[in-house]
């Protein structure tokens, strides 16, 4: 099992989502990443050191972007949000 850590900005990301989506992420999706962080997909290009976990809920696509530290057994959540304008937000966050 990996530990899941989040950036402070991720708490703001969760607050921007509807409560039922945020609860689903915290109770279902993050524990899945803890058990198997490699279930996501490795991104390419300028984001090539990050992983993406995608899922849909009530017709909306969501993304969780994270890094894996194999030595420390830590998954660091970088950003969470709906697909719309997500990668623009991610680019700004990682500047």
Biopython code that builds the backbone (N, CA, C, O; Angstrom):
import numpy as np
from Bio.PDB.StructureBuilder import StructureBuilder

atoms = [
    (1, "UNK", "N", (0.836, -1.197, 0.000)),
    (1, "UNK", "CA", (0.000, 0.000, 0.000)),
    (1, "UNK", "C", (0.877, 1.256, 0.000)),
    (1, "UNK", "O", (1.898, 1.325, 0.684)),
    (2, "UNK", "N", (0.460, 2.213, -0.763)),
    (2, "UNK", "CA", (1.131, 3.508, -0.808)),
    (2, "UNK", "C", (0.358, 4.493, 0.062)),
    (2, "UNK", "O", (-0.860, 4.380, 0.206)),
    (3, "UNK", "N", (1.064, 5.452, 0.637)),
    (3, "UNK", "CA", (0.398, 6.541, 1.343)),
    (3, "UNK", "C", (-0.012, 7.578, 0.307)),
    (3, "UNK", "O", (0.696, 7.791, -0.677)),
    (4, "UNK", "N", (-1.147, 8.220, 0.524)),
    (4, "UNK", "CA", (-1.609, 9.273, -0.375)),
    (4, "UNK", "C", (-1.424, 10.612, 0.317)),
    (4, "UNK", "O", (-1.963, 10.840, 1.400)),
    (5, "UNK", "N", (-0.663, 11.492, -0.309)),
    (5, "UNK", "CA", (-0.464, 12.856, 0.174)),
    (5, "UNK", "C", (-1.021, 13.806, -0.882)),
    (5, "UNK", "O", (-1.071, 13.464, -2.063)),
    (6, "UNK", "N", (-1.436, 14.989, -0.458)),
    (6, "UNK", "CA", (-1.974, 15.969, -1.402)),
    (6, "UNK", "C", (-1.282, 17.316, -1.235)),
    (6, "UNK", "O", (-0.822, 17.663, -0.147)),
    (7, "UNK", "N", (-1.217, 18.060, -2.321)),
    (7, "UNK", "CA", (-0.797, 19.453, -2.234)),
    (7, "UNK", "C", (-1.922, 20.242, -1.573)),
    (7, "UNK", "O", (-3.074, 19.810, -1.606)),
    (8, "UNK", "N", (-1.611, 21.390, -0.975)),
    (8, "UNK", "CA", (-2.656, 22.219, -0.360)),
    (8, "UNK", "C", (-3.702, 22.635, -1.381)),
    (8, "UNK", "O", (-4.886, 22.733, -1.055)),
    (9, "UNK", "N", (-3.277, 22.877, -2.605)),
    (9, "UNK", "CA", (-4.199, 23.312, -3.657)),
    (9, "UNK", "C", (-5.259, 22.256, -3.967)),
    (9, "UNK", "O", (-6.338, 22.591, -4.458)),
    (10, "UNK", "N", (-4.969, 21.001, -3.691)),
    (10, "UNK", "CA", (-5.928, 19.924, -3.962)),
    (10, "UNK", "C", (-7.148, 20.053, -3.053)),
    (10, "UNK", "O", (-8.259, 19.723, -3.467)),
    (11, "UNK", "N", (-6.961, 20.521, -1.842)),
    (11, "UNK", "CA", (-8.112, 20.743, -0.943)),
    (11, "UNK", "C", (-9.065, 21.758, -1.556)),
    (11, "UNK", "O", (-10.283, 21.609, -1.468)),
    (12, "UNK", "N", (-8.506, 22.788, -2.176)),
    (12, "UNK", "CA", (-9.336, 23.787, -2.864)),
    (12, "UNK", "C", (-10.035, 23.156, -4.064)),
    (12, "UNK", "O", (-11.197, 23.451, -4.340)),
    (13, "UNK", "N", (-9.319, 22.287, -4.773)),
    (13, "UNK", "CA", (-9.930, 21.584, -5.907)),
    (13, "UNK", "C", (-11.160, 20.807, -5.454)),
    (13, "UNK", "O", (-12.205, 20.853, -6.103)),
    (14, "UNK", "N", (-11.031, 20.096, -4.342)),
    (14, "UNK", "CA", (-12.143, 19.286, -3.840)),
    (14, "UNK", "C", (-13.323, 20.153, -3.413)),
    (14, "UNK", "O", (-14.477, 19.776, -3.618)),
    (15, "UNK", "N", (-13.040, 21.312, -2.821)),
    (15, "UNK", "CA", (-14.118, 22.206, -2.383)),
    (15, "UNK", "C", (-14.898, 22.771, -3.560)),
    (15, "UNK", "O", (-16.073, 23.111, -3.420)),
    (16, "UNK", "N", (-14.257, 22.875, -4.717)),
    (16, "UNK", "CA", (-14.920, 23.406, -5.910)),
    (16, "UNK", "C", (-15.857, 22.380, -6.547)),
    (16, "UNK", "O", (-16.740, 22.741, -7.325)),
    (17, "UNK", "N", (-15.667, 21.115, -6.220)),
    (17, "UNK", "CA", (-16.518, 20.059, -6.767)),
    (17, "UNK", "C", (-17.778, 19.911, -5.929)),
    (17, "UNK", "O", (-17.825, 20.348, -4.779)),
    (18, "UNK", "N", (-18.802, 19.288, -6.516)),
    (18, "UNK", "CA", (-20.004, 19.026, -5.728)),
    (18, "UNK", "C", (-19.644, 18.050, -4.609)),
    (18, "UNK", "O", (-18.694, 17.276, -4.721)),
    (19, "UNK", "N", (-20.415, 18.104, -3.541)),
    (19, "UNK", "CA", (-20.092, 17.299, -2.359)),
    (19, "UNK", "C", (-20.077, 15.808, -2.675)),
    (19, "UNK", "O", (-19.193, 15.090, -2.207)),
    (20, "UNK", "N", (-21.045, 15.328, -3.466)),
    (20, "UNK", "CA", (-21.089, 13.892, -3.759)),
    (20, "UNK", "C", (-19.882, 13.433, -4.582)),
    (20, "UNK", "O", (-19.402, 12.314, -4.399)),
    (21, "UNK", "N", (-19.393, 14.277, -5.476)),
    (21, "UNK", "CA", (-18.194, 13.931, -6.256)),
    (21, "UNK", "C", (-16.967, 13.918, -5.349)),
    (21, "UNK", "O", (-16.153, 12.997, -5.419)),
    (22, "UNK", "N", (-16.832, 14.929, -4.504)),
    (22, "UNK", "CA", (-15.686, 15.000, -3.587)),
    (22, "UNK", "C", (-15.660, 13.792, -2.651)),
    (22, "UNK", "O", (-14.598, 13.224, -2.399)),
    (23, "UNK", "N", (-16.816, 13.401, -2.139)),
    (23, "UNK", "CA", (-16.903, 12.236, -1.248)),
    (23, "UNK", "C", (-16.510, 10.966, -2.001)),
    (23, "UNK", "O", (-15.789, 10.122, -1.468)),
    (24, "UNK", "N", (-16.982, 10.833, -3.234)),
    (24, "UNK", "CA", (-16.637, 9.656, -4.037)),
    (24, "UNK", "C", (-15.130, 9.586, -4.282)),
    (24, "UNK", "O", (-14.540, 8.507, -4.219)),
    (25, "UNK", "N", (-14.515, 10.721, -4.559)),
    (25, "UNK", "CA", (-13.065, 10.746, -4.787)),
    (25, "UNK", "C", (-12.324, 10.328, -3.522)),
    (25, "UNK", "O", (-11.448, 9.464, -3.566)),
    (26, "UNK", "N", (-12.677, 10.944, -2.397)),
    (26, "UNK", "CA", (-11.969, 10.671, -1.140)),
    (26, "UNK", "C", (-12.204, 9.239, -0.655)),
    (26, "UNK", "O", (-11.278, 8.593, -0.167)),
    (27, "UNK", "N", (-13.427, 8.744, -0.786)),
    (27, "UNK", "CA", (-13.752, 7.419, -0.246)),
    (27, "UNK", "C", (-13.498, 6.259, -1.202)),
    (27, "UNK", "O", (-13.306, 5.129, -0.755)),
    (28, "UNK", "N", (-13.494, 6.518, -2.514)),
    (28, "UNK", "CA", (-13.354, 5.419, -3.481)),
    (28, "UNK", "C", (-12.103, 5.516, -4.347)),
    (28, "UNK", "O", (-11.339, 4.557, -4.454)),
    (29, "UNK", "N", (-11.899, 6.669, -4.958)),
    (29, "UNK", "CA", (-10.818, 6.790, -5.949)),
    (29, "UNK", "C", (-9.434, 6.868, -5.311)),
    (29, "UNK", "O", (-8.511, 6.193, -5.768)),
    (30, "UNK", "N", (-9.271, 7.671, -4.274)),
    (30, "UNK", "CA", (-7.954, 7.782, -3.639)),
    (30, "UNK", "C", (-7.510, 6.465, -2.994)),
    (30, "UNK", "O", (-6.335, 6.112, -3.096)),
    (31, "UNK", "N", (-8.415, 5.724, -2.332)),
    (31, "UNK", "CA", (-7.996, 4.409, -1.822)),
    (31, "UNK", "C", (-7.561, 3.445, -2.937)),
    (31, "UNK", "O", (-6.661, 2.630, -2.734)),
    (32, "UNK", "N", (-8.204, 3.538, -4.121)),
    (32, "UNK", "CA", (-7.783, 2.698, -5.247)),
    (32, "UNK", "C", (-6.360, 3.037, -5.663)),
    (32, "UNK", "O", (-5.560, 2.144, -5.944)),
    (33, "UNK", "N", (-6.046, 4.330, -5.701)),
    (33, "UNK", "CA", (-4.682, 4.744, -6.054)),
    (33, "UNK", "C", (-3.683, 4.298, -4.996)),
    (33, "UNK", "O", (-2.542, 3.966, -5.316)),
    (34, "UNK", "N", (-4.106, 4.291, -3.750)),
    (34, "UNK", "CA", (-3.244, 3.830, -2.665)),
    (34, "UNK", "C", (-2.876, 2.359, -2.853)),
    (34, "UNK", "O", (-1.735, 1.962, -2.615)),
    (35, "UNK", "N", (-3.830, 1.570, -3.274)),
    (35, "UNK", "CA", (-3.599, 0.146, -3.480)),
    (35, "UNK", "C", (-2.834, -0.174, -4.749)),
    (35, "UNK", "O", (-2.025, -1.102, -4.774)),
    (36, "UNK", "N", (-3.088, 0.593, -5.810)),
    (36, "UNK", "CA", (-2.417, 0.346, -7.088)),
    (36, "UNK", "C", (-2.260, 1.661, -7.853)),
    (36, "UNK", "O", (-3.077, 1.967, -8.721)),
    (37, "UNK", "N", (-1.228, 2.437, -7.543)),
    (37, "UNK", "CA", (-1.053, 3.722, -8.220)),
    (37, "UNK", "C", (-0.761, 3.586, -9.709)),
    (37, "UNK", "O", (-0.908, 4.552, -10.457)),
    (38, "UNK", "N", (-0.351, 2.409, -10.146)),
    (38, "UNK", "CA", (-0.037, 2.203, -11.560)),
    (38, "UNK", "C", (-1.278, 1.861, -12.388)),
    (38, "UNK", "O", (-1.158, 1.512, -13.562)),
    (39, "UNK", "N", (-2.467, 1.957, -11.784)),
    (39, "UNK", "CA", (-3.704, 1.712, -12.519)),
    (39, "UNK", "C", (-4.046, 2.878, -13.441)),
    (39, "UNK", "O", (-4.875, 2.740, -14.340)),
    (40, "UNK", "N", (-3.412, 4.018, -13.219)),
    (40, "UNK", "CA", (-3.612, 5.168, -14.092)),
    (40, "UNK", "C", (-2.716, 5.080, -15.314)),
    (40, "UNK", "O", (-2.102, 4.048, -15.580)),
    (41, "UNK", "N", (-2.652, 6.182, -16.053)),
    (41, "UNK", "CA", (-1.832, 6.236, -17.266)),
    (41, "UNK", "C", (-0.758, 7.305, -17.112)),
    (41, "UNK", "O", (-1.016, 8.390, -16.592)),
    (42, "UNK", "N", (0.435, 6.989, -17.564)),
    (42, "UNK", "CA", (1.534, 7.949, -17.536)),
    (42, "UNK", "C", (1.282, 8.996, -18.616)),
    (42, "UNK", "O", (1.000, 8.653, -19.763)),
    (43, "UNK", "N", (1.385, 10.266, -18.251)),
    (43, "UNK", "CA", (1.177, 11.341, -19.215)),
    (43, "UNK", "C", (2.403, 11.484, -20.113)),
    (43, "UNK", "O", (3.454, 10.902, -19.845)),
    (44, "UNK", "N", (2.255, 12.262, -21.177)),
    (44, "UNK", "CA", (3.368, 12.452, -22.107)),
    (44, "UNK", "C", (3.692, 13.937, -22.240)),
    (44, "UNK", "O", (3.010, 14.786, -21.666)),
    (45, "UNK", "N", (4.731, 14.233, -22.995)),
    (45, "UNK", "CA", (5.117, 15.619, -23.234)),
    (45, "UNK", "C", (5.635, 16.291, -21.985)),
    (45, "UNK", "O", (6.389, 15.697, -21.214)),
    (46, "UNK", "N", (5.226, 17.542, -21.785)),
    (46, "UNK", "CA", (5.729, 18.312, -20.642)),
    (46, "UNK", "C", (5.242, 17.785, -19.292)),
    (46, "UNK", "O", (5.756, 18.189, -18.249)),
    (47, "UNK", "N", (4.262, 16.892, -19.305)),
    (47, "UNK", "CA", (3.744, 16.303, -18.070)),
    (47, "UNK", "C", (4.200, 14.850, -17.900)),
    (47, "UNK", "O", (3.560, 14.086, -17.178)),
    (48, "UNK", "N", (5.281, 14.467, -18.546)),
    (48, "UNK", "CA", (5.674, 13.051, -18.625)),
    (48, "UNK", "C", (6.089, 12.412, -17.297)),
    (48, "UNK", "O", (6.226, 11.190, -17.230)),
    (49, "UNK", "N", (6.289, 13.198, -16.251)),
    (49, "UNK", "CA", (6.618, 12.577, -14.958)),
    (49, "UNK", "C", (5.389, 12.444, -14.052)),
    (49, "UNK", "O", (5.510, 12.117, -12.872)),
    (50, "UNK", "N", (4.212, 12.702, -14.617)),
    (50, "UNK", "CA", (2.960, 12.634, -13.860)),
    (50, "UNK", "C", (2.069, 11.531, -14.406)),
    (50, "UNK", "O", (2.171, 11.131, -15.565)),
    (51, "UNK", "N", (1.198, 11.056, -13.536)),
    (51, "UNK", "CA", (0.230, 10.027, -13.884)),
    (51, "UNK", "C", (-1.169, 10.620, -13.861)),
    (51, "UNK", "O", (-1.435, 11.592, -13.154)),
    (52, "UNK", "N", (-2.065, 10.021, -14.646)),
    (52, "UNK", "CA", (-3.449, 10.477, -14.732)),
    (52, "UNK", "C", (-4.365, 9.308, -14.401)),
    (52, "UNK", "O", (-4.211, 8.209, -14.935)),
    (53, "UNK", "N", (-5.316, 9.562, -13.516)),
    (53, "UNK", "CA", (-6.367, 8.590, -13.242)),
    (53, "UNK", "C", (-7.663, 9.259, -13.670)),
    (53, "UNK", "O", (-8.027, 10.304, -13.132)),
    (54, "UNK", "N", (-8.362, 8.670, -14.630)),
    (54, "UNK", "CA", (-9.590, 9.250, -15.176)),
    (54, "UNK", "C", (-10.794, 8.425, -14.753)),
    (54, "UNK", "O", (-10.716, 7.202, -14.632)),
    (55, "UNK", "N", (-11.902, 9.108, -14.532)),
    (55, "UNK", "CA", (-13.155, 8.413, -14.258)),
    (55, "UNK", "C", (-14.310, 9.346, -14.592)),
    (55, "UNK", "O", (-14.141, 10.562, -14.676)),
    (56, "UNK", "N", (-15.473, 8.764, -14.780)),
    (56, "UNK", "CA", (-16.682, 9.541, -15.059)),
    (56, "UNK", "C", (-17.671, 9.339, -13.929)),
    (56, "UNK", "O", (-17.754, 8.265, -13.333)),
    (57, "UNK", "N", (-18.413, 10.387, -13.649)),
    (57, "UNK", "CA", (-19.439, 10.326, -12.610)),
    (57, "UNK", "C", (-20.596, 11.205, -13.055)),
    (57, "UNK", "O", (-20.429, 12.404, -13.278)),
    (58, "UNK", "N", (-21.761, 10.602, -13.181)),
    (58, "UNK", "CA", (-22.972, 11.298, -13.611)),
    (58, "UNK", "C", (-22.747, 12.082, -14.906)),
    (58, "UNK", "O", (-23.177, 13.228, -15.038)),
    (59, "UNK", "N", (-22.070, 11.443, -15.848)),
    (59, "UNK", "CA", (-21.884, 12.029, -17.170)),
    (59, "UNK", "C", (-20.761, 13.040, -17.309)),
    (59, "UNK", "O", (-20.577, 13.605, -18.387)),
    (60, "UNK", "N", (-20.010, 13.283, -16.253)),
    (60, "UNK", "CA", (-18.898, 14.236, -16.303)),
    (60, "UNK", "C", (-17.587, 13.479, -16.118)),
    (60, "UNK", "O", (-17.476, 12.607, -15.256)),
    (61, "UNK", "N", (-16.596, 13.826, -16.942)),
    (61, "UNK", "CA", (-15.270, 13.205, -16.830)),
    (61, "UNK", "C", (-14.412, 13.974, -15.846)),
    (61, "UNK", "O", (-14.386, 15.205, -15.858)),
    (62, "UNK", "N", (-13.709, 13.243, -14.993)),
    (62, "UNK", "CA", (-12.830, 13.843, -13.986)),
    (62, "UNK", "C", (-11.422, 13.290, -14.135)),
    (62, "UNK", "O", (-11.222, 12.196, -14.665)),
    (63, "UNK", "N", (-10.448, 14.061, -13.661)),
    (63, "UNK", "CA", (-9.048, 13.673, -13.710)),
    (63, "UNK", "C", (-8.416, 13.841, -12.332)),
    (63, "UNK", "O", (-8.723, 14.785, -11.604)),
    (64, "UNK", "N", (-7.536, 12.919, -11.989)),
    (64, "UNK", "CA", (-6.670, 13.050, -10.822)),
    (64, "UNK", "C", (-5.245, 12.937, -11.361)),
    (64, "UNK", "O", (-4.890, 11.928, -11.971)),
    (65, "UNK", "N", (-4.439, 13.957, -11.140)),
    (65, "UNK", "CA", (-3.049, 13.946, -11.590)),
    (65, "UNK", "C", (-2.167, 13.745, -10.364)),
    (65, "UNK", "O", (-2.375, 14.375, -9.327)),
    (66, "UNK", "N", (-1.185, 12.864, -10.492)),
    (66, "UNK", "CA", (-0.358, 12.527, -9.335)),
    (66, "UNK", "C", (1.036, 12.086, -9.756)),
    (66, "UNK", "O", (1.286, 11.773, -10.920)),
    (67, "UNK", "N", (1.932, 12.069, -8.782)),
    (67, "UNK", "CA", (3.281, 11.541, -8.947)),
    (67, "UNK", "C", (3.425, 10.340, -8.026)),
    (67, "UNK", "O", (2.783, 10.265, -6.979)),
    (68, "UNK", "N", (4.273, 9.403, -8.426)),
    (68, "UNK", "CA", (4.524, 8.217, -7.616)),
    (68, "UNK", "C", (5.978, 8.233, -7.161)),
    (68, "UNK", "O", (6.894, 8.382, -7.970)),
    (69, "UNK", "N", (6.175, 8.078, -5.859)),
    (69, "UNK", "CA", (7.517, 7.898, -5.313)),
    (69, "UNK", "C", (7.633, 6.437, -4.886)),
    (69, "UNK", "O", (7.150, 6.035, -3.827)),
    (70, "UNK", "N", (8.284, 5.664, -5.737)),
    (70, "UNK", "CA", (8.397, 4.222, -5.496)),
    (70, "UNK", "C", (9.190, 3.928, -4.220)),
    (70, "UNK", "O", (8.816, 3.050, -3.443)),
    (71, "UNK", "N", (10.284, 4.666, -4.007)),
    (71, "UNK", "CA", (11.131, 4.422, -2.833)),
    (71, "UNK", "C", (10.398, 4.717, -1.530)),
    (71, "UNK", "O", (10.488, 3.948, -0.573)),
    (72, "UNK", "N", (9.674, 5.830, -1.494)),
    (72, "UNK", "CA", (8.971, 6.233, -0.272)),
    (72, "UNK", "C", (7.578, 5.629, -0.167)),
    (72, "UNK", "O", (6.921, 5.745, 0.868)),
    (73, "UNK", "N", (7.125, 4.980, -1.246)),
    (73, "UNK", "CA", (5.771, 4.414, -1.313)),
    (73, "UNK", "C", (4.721, 5.488, -1.034)),
    (73, "UNK", "O", (3.850, 5.329, -0.179)),
    (74, "UNK", "N", (4.835, 6.599, -1.791)),
    (74, "UNK", "CA", (3.927, 7.730, -1.643)),
    (74, "UNK", "C", (3.341, 8.094, -3.003)),
    (74, "UNK", "O", (4.045, 8.129, -4.012)),
    (75, "UNK", "N", (2.045, 8.363, -3.007)),
    (75, "UNK", "CA", (1.367, 8.940, -4.158)),
    (75, "UNK", "C", (1.061, 10.384, -3.779)),
    (75, "UNK", "O", (0.344, 10.633, -2.810)),
    (76, "UNK", "N", (1.600, 11.335, -4.534)),
    (76, "UNK", "CA", (1.368, 12.755, -4.278)),
    (76, "UNK", "C", (0.349, 13.269, -5.281)),
    (76, "UNK", "O", (0.616, 13.325, -6.481)),
    (77, "UNK", "N", (-0.827, 13.646, -4.778)),
    (77, "UNK", "CA", (-1.884, 14.167, -5.639)),
    (77, "UNK", "C", (-1.564, 15.626, -5.956)),
    (77, "UNK", "O", (-1.368, 16.438, -5.051)),
    (78, "UNK", "N", (-1.512, 15.950, -7.247)),
    (78, "UNK", "CA", (-1.151, 17.280, -7.724)),
    (78, "UNK", "C", (-2.391, 18.115, -8.023)),
    (78, "UNK", "O", (-2.441, 19.299, -7.688)),
    (79, "UNK", "N", (-3.393, 17.500, -8.652)),
    (79, "UNK", "CA", (-4.602, 18.236, -9.040)),
    (79, "UNK", "C", (-5.759, 17.265, -9.220)),
    (79, "UNK", "O", (-5.572, 16.105, -9.585)),
    (80, "UNK", "N", (-6.960, 17.771, -8.955)),
    (80, "UNK", "CA", (-8.197, 17.013, -9.151)),
    (80, "UNK", "C", (-9.202, 17.963, -9.776)),
    (80, "UNK", "O", (-9.297, 19.123, -9.373)),
    (81, "UNK", "N", (-9.951, 17.481, -10.756)),
    (81, "UNK", "CA", (-10.989, 18.331, -11.330)),
    (81, "UNK", "C", (-11.673, 17.689, -12.515)),
    (81, "UNK", "O", (-11.319, 16.590, -12.943)),
    (82, "UNK", "N", (-12.667, 18.401, -13.041)),
    (82, "UNK", "CA", (-13.357, 17.926, -14.229)),
    (82, "UNK", "C", (-12.461, 18.159, -15.440)),
    (82, "UNK", "O", (-11.539, 18.972, -15.385)),
    (83, "UNK", "N", (-12.723, 17.467, -16.502)),
    (83, "UNK", "CA", (-11.878, 17.492, -17.701)),
    (83, "UNK", "C", (-11.811, 18.892, -18.313)),
    (83, "UNK", "O", (-10.781, 19.281, -18.863)),
    (84, "UNK", "N", (-12.887, 19.633, -18.218)),
    (84, "UNK", "CA", (-12.960, 20.958, -18.847)),
    (84, "UNK", "C", (-11.871, 21.893, -18.311)),
    (84, "UNK", "O", (-11.821, 22.161, -17.110)),
    (85, "UNK", "N", (-11.022, 22.377, -19.171)),
    (85, "UNK", "CA", (-9.928, 23.308, -18.862)),
    (85, "UNK", "C", (-8.954, 22.762, -17.811)),
    (85, "UNK", "O", (-8.202, 23.522, -17.201)),
    (86, "UNK", "N", (-8.973, 21.465, -17.609)),
    (86, "UNK", "CA", (-8.154, 20.862, -16.559)),
    (86, "UNK", "C", (-6.661, 21.014, -16.826)),
    (86, "UNK", "O", (-5.892, 21.349, -15.925)),
    (87, "UNK", "N", (-6.263, 20.768, -18.053)),
    (87, "UNK", "CA", (-4.829, 20.794, -18.351)),
    (87, "UNK", "C", (-4.265, 22.209, -18.355)),
    (87, "UNK", "O", (-3.075, 22.395, -18.099)),
    (88, "UNK", "N", (-5.092, 23.209, -18.640)),
    (88, "UNK", "CA", (-4.658, 24.610, -18.493)),
    (88, "UNK", "C", (-4.359, 24.898, -17.020)),
    (88, "UNK", "O", (-3.335, 25.495, -16.688)),
    (89, "UNK", "N", (-5.261, 24.467, -16.151)),
    (89, "UNK", "CA", (-5.078, 24.660, -14.707)),
    (89, "UNK", "C", (-3.831, 23.920, -14.224)),
    (89, "UNK", "O", (-3.064, 24.446, -13.418)),
    (90, "UNK", "N", (-3.638, 22.712, -14.715)),
    (90, "UNK", "CA", (-2.471, 21.923, -14.326)),
    (90, "UNK", "C", (-1.185, 22.616, -14.764)),
    (90, "UNK", "O", (-0.226, 22.689, -13.996)),
    (91, "UNK", "N", (-1.160, 23.118, -15.980)),
    (91, "UNK", "CA", (0.020, 23.817, -16.488)),
    (91, "UNK", "C", (0.349, 25.013, -15.604)),
    (91, "UNK", "O", (1.512, 25.231, -15.264)),
    (92, "UNK", "N", (-0.663, 25.790, -15.229)),
    (92, "UNK", "CA", (-0.450, 26.960, -14.362)),
    (92, "UNK", "C", (0.023, 26.550, -12.971)),
    (92, "UNK", "O", (0.848, 27.239, -12.372)),
    (93, "UNK", "N", (-0.481, 25.459, -12.461)),
    (93, "UNK", "CA", (-0.101, 24.999, -11.128)),
    (93, "UNK", "C", (1.353, 24.526, -11.088)),
    (93, "UNK", "O", (2.031, 24.682, -10.073)),
    (94, "UNK", "N", (1.819, 23.962, -12.171)),
    (94, "UNK", "CA", (3.163, 23.383, -12.196)),
    (94, "UNK", "C", (4.245, 24.352, -12.659)),
    (94, "UNK", "O", (5.411, 23.968, -12.753)),
    (95, "UNK", "N", (3.888, 25.580, -12.947)),
    (95, "UNK", "CA", (4.882, 26.579, -13.381)),
    (95, "UNK", "C", (5.918, 26.814, -12.321)),
    (95, "UNK", "O", (6.827, 27.621, -12.516)),
]
sb = StructureBuilder()
sb.init_structure("model")
sb.init_model(0)
sb.init_chain("A")
sb.init_seg("    ")
for serial, (resi, resn, name, xyz) in enumerate(atoms, 1):
    if name == "N":
        sb.init_residue(resn, " ", resi, " ")
    sb.init_atom(name, np.array(xyz, "f"), 0.0, 1.0, " ", f" {name:<3s}", serial, name[0])
structure = sb.get_structure()
